[in-house]
Amino acid sequence: MSVVGLRLMFCSWLLLHVGAEQTTNTRNPYLQPFPVLKNDNLLRAARGEVVDRVPVWVMRQAGRYLPEFQELRKQHDFFTVCRTPELACEVTMQPLRRFDLDASIIFSDILVIPQALGLTVEMHAGVGPVLPQPIVVPEDLKRLTPDGALSRLAYVGDAITMMRHKLEGRVPLIGFTGAPWTLMGYMIEGGGSKTMSKAKAWLKDYPEDTKLFLNLLTDAIVDYLEMQVKAGAQMLQIFESSAEHLSKEEFLQWGVPYLKRIRDELVDRLTKRAIPVVPLTLFAKGAGHSLKEQSELGYDVIGLDWTVDPVEARSVVGPNITLQGNLDPMDMYRDPDELRTLTTEMVHKFGKSRYIANLGHGITPQTPITSMEVLVEAVHKAL
């Protein structure tokens, strides 16, 4: 066959296959451009821009305090919900149907990373997450399977993309991850722990292996966050929920360097790929002793737990970082008038500029629905 004939055959094949792909894409709503964002107060607050009102969302806002979530969980295992984009989106949407929130956060769990690395994670009623075969000694690190881990987390990206369309531009969508020290703690302890004694023993007994472990987790986290941005996440939060188990010196040694790596490497990757860099939030529960050091890591937003005074926090981090928080989750059990007063006072302490209202940790399962209504309304009316 002549060269011209080969070219004609190639062009025919290209038109057939590309045309078929384009036809398929136009029929799939989740492959279309995302809807235009209507309420961008969260993103403007994160960037230090003027907001129409103080934005508010709540950690664990999609969860057990909602009766509709409890009904869904009667039919589906926890991680089945996480791994099924349609179900994850349904749960993500539930609080938005009830409350005038300024953000959504994709329903997932920080322990999907240990799962992707090869560990079994189960959710036991009344107990929480359980890892039946934890990492006990450094030799156990060989059981982890970082190769292919990102592909095993594809369902999170699928849920994010689907959710962006389901939101129809109503509010921004937040993605998230656990931080290295927090994930390492769960993986060594075999679940939650009030002391993290086994994980802390690693810091003393196996310092070099601890570095390897934390770097392995950091690599997986950067990959995971990049994937979330590509899928459509408009903001990211890194949960260092177990920072409270570390002294300041330990946090600076075993937390801060890896949190900095996450921020720097993620921003570098996105920039090199010409992907817009989304705002990044760091929430290190119990690390109020290191606000200055946190403020120097390059994160746009620093989350505060309820033990930190907002005025003192602002004086430490300066005027160019947004603060998030920090009502005590237990205040949500107060009577409505009391809660309204406490919320209004909190907002006044933070001010309208560079502030995102939230709780100082996740909302608890028995929180009254009316408390969420009062919180959101009080934030929006405070200033």
N, C-alpha and C positions, 0 to 999 in steps of 0.2 A: 504494500500500500504506500502511496506517495505521502510526503510530508504534509501536503495540504489536506489530504484525506484524514491523517491522524489528528491534525489540528481540528478539523470539523467534528470528528468523533469526540475529542476531548471537550469541545465547546458544548456539544449536545449533552454530554454527561454532566457537565458543570451546571448547565441551565436546568436540567432535570432535577438534580439533587439539591442545588441551592434553592431553586424555586419551591421544591417540596418542603424544605426546611423553613423557608419564609412563610409558606402557607400554614405550616404547623404552628409556627410561633404566633401568628396573628390569631390563632384559635385558642392559645393558652394565655389567659389573662395575667398570669404571674411572670410572663416573659416580656411584658410591656413596661414602658417607663413608669416610675412610681408617681402616684398622685402628688399634686402640689401641696406643700405643708401649709396649713391654715393657722395653727397656733405654734409659733416658734419661740415662745417666751423662755422655755427651758434652755434652748441653744443660745439665745441672746444673753441670758443670765450667765451661762458658762463662759461666754466670750467677753463678758464685761460690758455689754451693750445695754441700752435703755430697754426696759420691759414695760408692757402694758399693766401687768400685775405681777406680784411675786409668784413664781411658779411653785407648784407643790406636787410631789408624788410620794409614795410610801414604800419602803423596802418590804418585800413579801406582800405587796398589795393584791396580788393574785394568789389566793391561798385559803387556808383552812377556816378563817373567820367568816368566809362567805358560804351560805347554805348551798348555793348552786355548785360551788366547787366540791363540797362534801357529797352532793348527789352524784356528780360525775365520777368521783373517786370510788363510789360504791360499785361502779361498773368497770373501772379500769385501774390496773396497777399504776403506782406513781411513775415509774420509769417508762411504762407504756405511754403514758400521757406525754412525757418528755420527748419520746422518740417518734411520736405520731404528729406531724405538723398540724393537721386539722384540729387535733385535741389540744395541742399546745397553744394554738391561736385562740381557740374557744376560751381557754382559761385566762389567757392574756387579756382578752376582751371583757371578761366578766366585771372587773371593777370599773371599767370605763362606762359601762351601761348604768352603773349606780351613782357614780361620783364625778364631779367636774374637775377631774385631774388634768395636769398639764404634761403628763408623760405616760407612756406605757413601757413595761420592761418584759422582755420575752420570757415566757415561762420555761424554766429549765432548772438545772441544779449545778452547783460547783463541782460535784463529784462525777460528772460525766467525763471529765478528763482522766481520773483514775480508771474508769471503766474502759475508755479508749486505749489506755496503756496496758490493758490486760487483766486488771483486777476485777473481781466480782464485787458489786455494790448492791446491797439489798435494802429496801426501806421497810422496817419492822414497825407495826402499829404500837404506839406507846413508848417506843424506844428511839426511833429515828434511823439514820443510816448505819448499816452494819457491813463491814468488810470482813468476811469470814476467814480469809487468808491474807492477813496484813503483811507488810514488810517488817520483818523482825530483826534481821541482821544484814549487813552489807551484801552478802552473797545473794540475798533475795532480790536485789536490784536486777539481776540477770533475768528474772521472770518478766520484767516490764518490756513492752513491745512498742517503742516509739515509732518505728517504721510503719507507716500506714495509719497512724493514730488519727490524723486529720480526716482521712476519708471515712473513718468510723464515727466522725462527728458531723457528717454532712447533713443529718436530719435537723441539726440546729440551724444551719444556714438556710435549709429549705423552709423551716418555720419562720425565720426572720423575713425572708423574701415574701412569703405568703402573707405575713402579718402586715407588712408595709402596705400591701394592696388592700387588705381588709380594713385598715385604719382609715383609708380614703383621705389621708392628709390631716386627720383630726388633731393628732399630737405626735411628737417625735417618738421613735422606738429606741429603747436602750438595750444594748447587749451587755454581757458581763462574764466574768470568770472569777474563780478563786485565785488567790495569790500563792506563790510557791510554798512559803512556810506553812500556810493554812492547809494546803493540800497534802503536804508532807506529813503534817500532824495526823490527819485522818488516816492516811495510808499506813502509818506506823502504829497508831493506837487501835486501829480496827473499827473506828467510829468516832463519835464525839467523846470528849474527855473534859472533866472539870480541872484537870491539872496538867495535861499533856506531858506527864512524867516520862513516858517511854520516848516520846519524840525529843524532849529536852535532854534525855540521856545521850541521844545520838550526838548532840552538839559537843558534848564533852568526850564521849568514848570513840566516836568515829568522825572527827572534824573533816577529814579529806573526803570521805564518802558522803558526808552531808553536803559538801559543796557540789559533788557530782550529781547527787540527787536533786538539789535545788536548781542546778543548771539544766538538767534534763527536763524538769517541770517548766522552767522558764522558756526553753525552746518550744515546748508543746503549747504553752500559753500564747506566745507571740504568733505562732501559726494559727491558732484558734481565733485570736482577736482579729487578725488580718482577714481571715475567712468571714467573720461576722460583718466587718465593714464592707467587704465585697458583696455580701448578701443583702446589705441594706441597713445595717445598724447605724443610727445617726448620733449615737453617743455610747460610750463604754464605761463600765464601772468595774474596778478591780477590788475584790473583797479580801482584805487581810483580816479576817474575822478573829483569828487566834493571836493577833498581836498582843492581846492582853496577858498572854502567858509568858511574854518575854520582858526582861528588864530593858531599860533604855539602851544599855550597852549591847545586849543581845539583839535587840531590834535593829540597831545600827549595823551590826555585823551580819546577821542572818536574814534580815528582812529588806533593808534599804537597798543594798547593791543589786538585788534581783528585781526589785520594783523599778529601779532606775533602768536596768537593762530592758525590761518590758516596754517602758515608755520610749526610750531612745531607739530601740531596734524596730518597734512598730512604726514610729513616725518616719524613720529612715526608709523602711520598706514602702510605705504608702507614698512617700514623696518621690522615690525613684520610679514608682509605677504610675505616677501622675494621678493618684487617687486622692481626693480631698481628705485631709486629716480631720477626724471627728474629735470633739472634746473628750477628754479623759478624766475620769474621777477616781481618786484613791480614797478608799474607806478603810482605815486601819483602826479597828475597834480596840480601845484601851491603850492607844499610842499617843495620847495627848501630851505626853512628855517629850515628844519628838516632832512637834508641829513645825518648828523652824526647819528641821532637816527634811521633812516631807515637802515643805513649800519650795525647796530647792531642787526637786526631782524633775520638774517640768510638767507636772500634771496641771490641768486647767482648774480642777475643782478638788477641794479637800473636804471629805466627809468627816463630821464630828459626832462622837457618841455623846450621850446625855450628861456625862460627867464634866464636859468641857464648857467653860464660860465663853459665850460668843464674843464678848467685848475683849477678853484676854486673847482669844484666838485671833481676832482681827489684828490686834496690836503685834502679835508674833509673826503672822504670815504676810502682813502688809496689805496694800490696797489693790494689788494686781492679780490676786487669786480669788476665785469664787469659793464661798463656803456653803456647805450643805448640812442640814440637820435642824435641830437635834433634840426634839422633844422626847422625854422619857416615855418609852412604850407603856409603862405602868400608868402614866397620866391619862391614858385613853380609857381607864376604868373609872375616872372621876365623873361627877355629875356634869351635865352639859354646860352649865354656866361657869363652873370652875374650869373646865377644859377650855372653854372659849377664852376666858381671861388669861390662862397660862399660855395659850397659843398666840394671842395678841401680844402679850408681853415678850414672848420669844421673837416674834417678827420684828418688833420695835428694837430689840437689842441688836439684831443682825442688820436691819435697814433694808431698803429696797434694792440697792446697788450690789451686784455680785453676790446674790444670795438665792439659794434654792431651798425651800422649806421641805422638811422630811422629819422622820423620827430619828432618834439616836441609835436605833437598831431596828430589826424587823418587827412588824406588827405581830402580836401574839394571837393564838387561835381563838381565845374566848372574847376577844375585843368586840364590844357592841357595835352593830352597824351604825347606830346613831352617832357614835363617836367619830367615825370617819366623816360623816356628813358635817358634823360640827367643826372638825379640824380643817377640812378643805374650805368651808365657807369662811371661817375665822381668818385663815391665811389671806384669802382674797380680799377681805374687807379691812384688814389691819392697817394698810397704808394706802 
